[in-house]
Structures are given as structure tokens and as C-alpha cells.
Amino acid sequence: MNDQRLTDKLAARVMGWRLAPGRYIKSSRSWLPRWRFAPLTNIEDAFCLLDAAHPEEYAMRGRGADEFWVRVRLPGGSGEARDRSKPRAIARAVAGAIGIDLEEFV
């Protein structure tokens, strides 16, 4: 539940999509089922989210398979995250950079 709420916030604030029952409405008026956008688990979606955020700078580092670190700097702020999951670290760093309080999603 918390992952879906965070995904919904990221879809709205970064991707510019509106939430509708079971789907996201894109700016082009097309739609995408909610289950198809999973930036916390799908690396392709995580990179789409990062690209859509238009970072001024970002850095990523891994330490084996146990830890992945990401820092994102946007014009309005910056975010940093560590996780065992690469997509989750990217999405959480973007969320922090846009000012989403990640404590409510722990």
C-alpha cells in the first residue's frame, strides 16, 4: 500500500499524470494502467522517472549486490537514498529531491 501511494505521488508530481480509478491519465490524454508503472521495482520505469525529473546532476554507486546509492539534484532541492534495490533507490532519491516526506512511506 505504501509503495502504491508513493508511486501515485511520483506519477502526479514528476510525470505530470492524473490519477483515475485503476489508471493514470497522461498529459496526451492517453492512459496507462496503474500496475504498468512501477518505478520502485522496475528499473526502466525508475530511469523514466529520473529523466522526467530533469535533474541538474545525479550520481549512482553500487557496492556489490547488497547496496545501491543514488543522489539526485534538481533545481528545487536534492535527495539521496540507499537501498538493496536499484529502482527503489532511484525512485526514493527523486522523491526526496522533489520534497516528498519519505518517512510516511516507511
N, C-alpha and C positions, 0 to 999 in steps of 0.2 A: 504494500500500500504506500509506504513512504517513497519507494523508488518511483512509483507511478506519479505521485504528486510532484516530485522533483522533476521528472520528465515533462509533465504538463507545464510547469513553470518555465522550464528551459525552452520548450516549444513555443510558448507565447512570447517570452521576453527576448530570446535570441533569434529564433527562426521567424518570428512575426506571425505565427499561426494562431487561429482561434480554436478553442475547444468546443466540440459539439459532441453529442452522445455517440460514444464509440469511435470517434474520428477527430482528426484535425482538419480544419479548413485552411488551405494555403492562401497566400495573397493572390494567386492566379485564379482563385475561386474553385480550383480542383481540391480534392480531399485525399487524405491518407488515413487508413485505419490506425487506431492508436497503437496496436500491437506491432505495427511495421516500423515505428520509430523508437529505437531502444538505445540511446547514447550511453547508458550505464552498462550495457552488456555487449553491444555490437561496435566493433572498432571503426567500421565505415561510418556509422551514424555519429560516433564521437568525433571523428575528423570533420564531418559535415557541420557539426555544431561548432567546432573550433573555427572553421573557415567562416561560418556565418557571423561569428562574434567579431570578426575583423581585428584580430589582435595586433597591437603595435610590436609586440615581442612575445615569444614563448620559448620555453626550454623544457626538454624532457630528458629523463635519465632513468636507466634501469639498473637494478642490482640483481642479477640472476633472474630467477622466476619468482622470487619472493617479494620484490618491492619495485614499484614504478613511481617515479616522482615527476610532477608537472607543475610549472609556474607559468601563468598567463598574465600579461599586462595589457590592459585596454585603456583607452583614453580616460575612462572614469574611475579606474581602480585596478587592483591586481588580486589574483587568487593563487593559492598554492594547495596542492593535495598530494598525498601519498596513499597508495593502495596496492594490493596484490594484483588487481585488475587494471589493465591499461585503459580500457574505455571508461571505467569508473573514475580513475584518477583524472583523466582529461575533462570529463563532464563536471566533476566536483570543482576542479580548478576554474573552469569557465563560470560555474555558478557563483563561486566566491568572488570572482572578478566583477560580476555584474551586481553584486551586493545581496545575493540570496543568503540568508542565515542558514547555514548547513546544520546547525545544532537541532533544528526542528525535524531533520530528516535522519537523525542517528538511530 
